[in-house]
Amino acid sequence: MLRRQARERREYLYRKAQELQDSQLQQKRQIIKNALAQGKPLPKDIAQDEQLQKDFRYDQSKETEEDIDDEYAAMSGISDPRIVVSTSRNPSSRLSQFAKEIKLLFPTAVRLNRGNYIVSNLVDACNKSGTTDVVLLHEHRGVPTSLTVSHLPHGPTAFFTLHNVVLRHDILNRGNQSEVNPHLIFDNFTTPLGHRIENVLKHLFPPAPKKDSPRVITFANRGDFISVRQHVYVKTKEGVEFAEVGPRFEMRLFELRLGTLDNKDADVEWQLRRFVRTANRKDYL
């Protein structure tokens, strides 16, 4: 089993490397095409690549294609995700309550008591049961501090810190919890990394909610802090009335790995480096 997973992971990484190489080649072809159309000189690195120019004469049929993300291609828009929500060992009552609310946040999620499971056994059990994503919650002295989203069977795994967590029962005048498929709003995810995280988060929800679904979940990026809010609405004669359901919290990405949760040797796709002088002045999402 482990050998098969390692082989599939190597094959996947090889395909991603090939896609990256093909996309870079396509970008160079596009630069040549634009230079010929505008009558401008080629950049030095492309002008010196005689083989690229020779190939371009005989192959001008390839147009820019959208990069298909193999990690989600098998289920995107086709089947509902199957999510397992769990916690660290011996969770406090507050973390257990937060895990219940996170489970209700995702329509197709189930909550699993961690028990004596170690991470590798947890991931293996989820793989055998056909789970698509694992959401793991951690705490510090009863305060939820981190949320990890791991896509199965090959990754990626996104690690988020949690801030300003407010449980549903602490929200005044809250609305009733709805379990229908929600409408999703993603605001201000503008960079390639932002689109990557948006892709990770949106595939935690079933595709194509009903048009009259009264449930809305918002992910708003402000300074790399992702504010998560859940509302329900009712149409009235005067317009629309909103009520916040909860939970309410902010997430901040601090690491993105290409492997699963149990793969400690997975390549790091992105990592927040606080010791860099400009780290606190630059927005990455």
C-alpha positions in Angstrom: 0.0 0.0 0.0 2.7 2.4 1.0 4.7 1.6 -2.2 1.7 2.2 -4.4 1.0 5.5 -2.7 4.7 6.5 -3.2 4.6 5.5 -6.8 1.3 7.4 -7.5 2.8 10.4 -5.8 5.9 10.3 -7.9 3.8 10.0 -11.1 1.7 12.9 -10.0 4.7 15.1 -9.3 6.2 14.1 -12.7 3.0 15.2 -14.4 3.0 18.5 -12.6 6.6 19.1 -13.6 5.7 18.4 -17.2 2.8 20.7 -17.1 5.0 23.5 -15.7 7.6 22.9 -18.4 4.9 22.9 -21.1 3.4 26.2 -19.7 6.8 27.9 -19.8 7.3 26.8 -23.4 3.9 28.0 -24.3 4.7 31.4 -22.7 7.8 31.7 -24.8 5.8 30.8 -28.0 3.3 33.5 -27.1 6.2 36.1 -26.7 7.5 35.2 -30.2 4.0 35.5 -31.6 3.4 38.9 -30.1 6.8 40.1 -31.2 6.2 39.1 -34.8 2.7 40.7 -34.8 4.0 44.0 -33.3 7.4 44.1 -35.1 9.4 44.3 -31.9 12.7 42.6 -31.2 12.8 39.4 -29.2 14.1 39.2 -25.6 17.7 38.2 -25.4 17.1 34.7 -23.9 14.6 33.8 -26.6 16.6 35.4 -29.4 19.5 33.1 -28.6 17.3 30.0 -28.5 17.6 28.9 -32.1 15.8 25.6 -31.5 12.8 27.3 -30.1 12.5 29.6 -33.1 13.0 26.7 -35.5 10.2 24.7 -33.8 8.0 27.7 -33.8 8.0 27.8 -37.6 6.5 24.4 -37.8 4.2 24.4 -34.8 2.0 27.5 -34.4 -1.2 25.5 -33.7 -0.9 25.3 -29.9 -3.0 27.9 -28.2 -2.9 28.8 -24.5 -4.8 26.2 -22.5 -6.1 26.5 -19.0 -4.0 24.5 -16.5 -6.1 21.6 -15.2 -5.4 20.9 -11.6 -5.1 17.1 -11.3 -5.6 17.2 -7.6 -9.3 18.1 -7.9 -10.0 17.1 -11.6 -11.6 13.8 -10.7 -14.3 15.3 -8.5 -14.6 19.0 -9.5 -18.2 19.7 -10.4 -19.0 16.0 -10.6 -19.3 14.5 -7.1 -19.7 15.9 -3.6 -16.7 16.0 -1.4 -16.5 13.6 1.6 -14.9 15.4 4.5 -13.8 14.2 7.9 -13.5 16.7 10.7 -11.3 15.7 13.7 -9.3 17.3 16.5 -6.2 16.9 18.4 -6.1 14.3 21.2 -8.0 14.9 24.4 -9.8 18.0 23.1 -11.4 20.5 25.5 -15.1 21.0 25.5 -14.7 24.3 23.6 -12.7 22.7 20.8 -15.2 19.8 20.6 -18.0 22.4 20.3 -16.0 24.2 17.6 -15.5 20.9 15.7 -19.2 20.4 15.7 -19.8 23.8 14.2 -17.1 23.3 11.6 -18.8 20.0 10.7 -22.0 21.9 10.2 -20.2 24.5 8.1 -19.5 21.8 5.4 -22.7 20.1 4.2 -21.2 16.7 3.5 -18.8 16.5 6.5 -18.8 14.0 9.3 -17.1 14.4 12.7 -14.7 11.8 13.9 -13.5 11.4 17.5 -9.7 11.3 17.4 -9.3 8.7 20.2 -5.9 7.0 20.0 -5.5 7.5 16.2 -2.1 8.7 15.1 -2.0 10.9 12.0 -0.8 8.2 9.7 -3.5 5.8 10.8 -6.1 8.5 10.5 -5.1 9.4 7.0 -4.9 5.7 6.0 -8.4 5.0 7.4 -9.8 8.1 5.5 -8.2 6.9 2.3 -9.7 3.5 2.6 -13.2 5.0 3.2 -13.1 7.2 0.1 -12.7 10.5 2.0 -11.6 13.4 -0.1 -10.5 15.9 2.6 -9.4 15.8 6.2 -9.9 18.9 8.4 -7.9 18.8 11.6 -8.3 21.3 14.5 -5.9 22.1 17.2 -6.1 24.3 20.4 -4.0 26.0 23.1 -5.6 26.0 26.5 -9.1 25.7 25.2 -8.7 28.3 22.4 -8.8 26.9 18.8 -5.5 28.0 17.2 -5.0 26.1 13.9 -7.0 24.5 11.1 -5.4 22.1 8.7 -7.0 21.0 5.4 -5.5 18.0 3.7 -6.8 16.7 0.3 -6.6 13.0 -0.3 -5.0 10.9 -1.7 -2.0 13.1 -2.8 -2.5 16.5 -1.3 -2.1 19.5 -1.1 -2.2 20.3 2.6 -2.9 23.8 3.8 -2.1 24.9 7.3 -3.9 27.9 8.8 -3.7 29.7 12.1 -7.0 30.7 13.7 -7.7 34.1 15.2 -10.7 35.8 17.0 -12.7 32.6 17.1 -16.3 33.2 18.2 -18.5 30.2 18.6 -22.1 30.1 17.3 -23.7 30.3 20.8 -21.7 33.4 21.6 -23.2 35.4 18.7 -26.1 37.6 19.6 -29.3 37.5 17.5 -27.9 34.6 15.5 -29.8 32.9 12.8 -30.9 29.2 12.6 -28.3 26.8 11.3 -29.1 25.6 7.8 -27.6 22.5 6.2 -28.4 23.1 2.6 -25.6 23.6 0.1 -24.5 27.2 0.5 -23.6 30.0 -2.0 -19.9 30.9 -1.7 -18.4 34.3 -1.9 -14.6 34.7 -2.3 -13.4 38.3 -2.0 -9.9 39.7 -2.8 -8.0 36.5 -3.7 -6.0 38.1 -6.5 -2.6 36.4 -6.6 -1.7 32.9 -8.0 -1.4 31.8 -4.3 -4.7 33.4 -3.5 -6.4 31.5 -6.4 -4.7 28.3 -5.2 -6.1 28.7 -1.7 -9.5 29.6 -3.1 -9.4 26.4 -5.1 -8.6 24.4 -1.9 -11.5 26.0 0.1 -14.2 25.9 -2.6 -13.7 22.1 -3.1 -14.7 21.6 0.5 -18.3 22.4 -0.6 -20.7 20.6 -3.0 -21.0 22.2 -6.4 -24.0 24.0 -7.8 -26.2 25.0 -4.9 -29.8 25.8 -5.6 -30.6 29.3 -6.7 -33.0 29.8 -3.8 -30.6 28.5 -1.2 -30.9 30.8 1.8 -27.4 30.1 3.1 -24.2 32.2 2.2 -20.6 31.6 3.4 -18.1 34.3 2.8 -14.3 34.1 2.6 -12.9 37.7 2.6 -9.2 38.3 2.3 -7.9 41.4 4.1 -4.1 41.6 4.6 -3.8 37.8 4.2 -6.3 37.2 7.0 -9.3 35.3 5.6 -12.5 36.3 7.5 -15.0 33.4 7.5 -18.7 34.4 8.0 -21.9 32.4 7.6 -25.2 34.0 7.1 -28.8 33.1 6.3 -31.2 35.4 4.6 -34.9 35.9 4.1 -36.6 37.9 1.3 -39.1 40.4 2.6 -41.3 43.1 1.1 -38.7 45.7 2.0 -35.8 43.7 0.6 -33.6 41.1 2.2 -32.8 40.5 5.9 -29.6 38.8 6.9 -28.8 37.0 10.1 -25.3 35.7 11.1 -25.2 32.1 12.0 -21.5 31.5 13.0 -19.0 30.4 13.8 -17.0 33.6 13.2 -13.2 33.5 12.8 -10.2 34.6 10.8 -7.6 32.2 9.2 -4.1 33.0 8.1 -2.1 30.6 5.8 1.3 29.8 7.1 2.2 26.8 5.0 1.2 24.9 1.9 2.6 21.4 1.2 2.2 19.2 -1.9 1.7 16.0 0.1 -0.9 14.7 2.6 -1.0 15.4 6.3 1.0 12.3 7.2 3.8 13.0 4.7 6.5 14.9 6.6 8.9 14.8 3.6 6.5 16.5 1.2 7.7 19.5 -0.8 6.8 22.9 0.6 4.9 24.8 -2.1 4.7 28.0 0.0 5.7 29.0 3.6 5.2 32.2 5.6 8.7 33.4 6.5 8.3 35.9 9.4 12.0 36.6 9.7 12.0 38.3 6.2 12.2 42.0 6.7 9.3 42.7 4.3 7.1 39.8 5.5 4.7 42.0 7.5 4.3 44.6 4.7 3.5 42.3 1.8 0.2 40.6 1.0 0.6 37.1 -0.5 -3.0 36.3 -1.2 
